[in-house]
Amino acid sequence: MLTLYLVIALASVSSLFLLSVLLFVGVRLCRRVREASLGACSVPEGHFSGHLVDVSGMGT
């Protein structure tokens, strides 16, 4: 019974790893295509627009 749990745990961790690698590669390719074609990909850059980000280091 313990072997079954270990196999299930290994399969789930492996699938999560593969999913994250595929997502990482997909985002990288999408950014490369977007740079070449000026906005062909619809992946958002982030939650906040650039003018809302505090870069002065002063905090809030």
TASUL-V750060 format. One record per residue. N is the residue number from 1. RES is the residue in one small letter. SS is DSSP state (a for helix, b for strand, c for the rest). NEAR is the number of other C-alpha atoms within 10 Angstrom. D_CENTER is the distance of its C-alpha to the mean C-alpha in Angstrom with 2 decimals. Layout:
n,res,ss,near,d_center
N,RES,SS,NEAR,D_CENTER
N,RES,SS,NEAR,D_CENTER
This chain:
n,res,ss,near,d_center
1,m,c,5,35.14
2,l,a,7,33.14
3,t,a,8,32.15
4,l,a,9,30.67
5,y,a,10,28.50
6,l,a,11,27.37
7,v,a,11,26.57
8,i,a,12,24.57
9,a,a,12,22.64
10,l,a,12,22.01
11,a,a,12,20.92
12,s,a,12,18.44
13,v,a,12,16.92
14,s,a,12,16.91
15,s,a,12,15.30
16,l,a,12,12.43
17,f,a,12,12.08
18,l,a,12,12.40
19,l,a,12,9.91
20,s,a,12,7.13
21,v,a,12,8.83
22,l,a,12,9.14
23,l,a,12,5.67
24,f,a,12,5.33
25,v,a,12,8.79
26,g,a,12,8.53
27,v,a,14,6.58
28,r,a,12,9.11
29,l,a,13,11.84
30,c,a,17,11.36
31,r,a,19,11.73
32,r,a,13,14.64
33,v,a,14,16.23
34,r,a,15,15.97
35,e,a,12,17.67
36,a,a,10,20.29
37,s,a,10,21.05
38,l,c,10,20.53
39,g,c,12,18.13
40,a,c,12,18.04
41,c,c,15,14.41
42,s,c,9,13.67
43,v,c,11,10.08
44,p,c,7,10.91
45,e,c,9,10.82
46,g,c,7,11.00
47,h,c,6,13.38
48,f,c,9,16.37
49,s,c,8,18.20
50,g,a,10,19.35
51,h,a,7,22.88
52,l,a,7,22.02
53,v,c,8,20.44
54,d,c,10,23.12
55,v,c,9,23.24
56,s,c,6,26.85
57,g,c,6,26.27
58,m,c,6,28.86
59,g,c,6,26.79
60,t,c,4,27.86
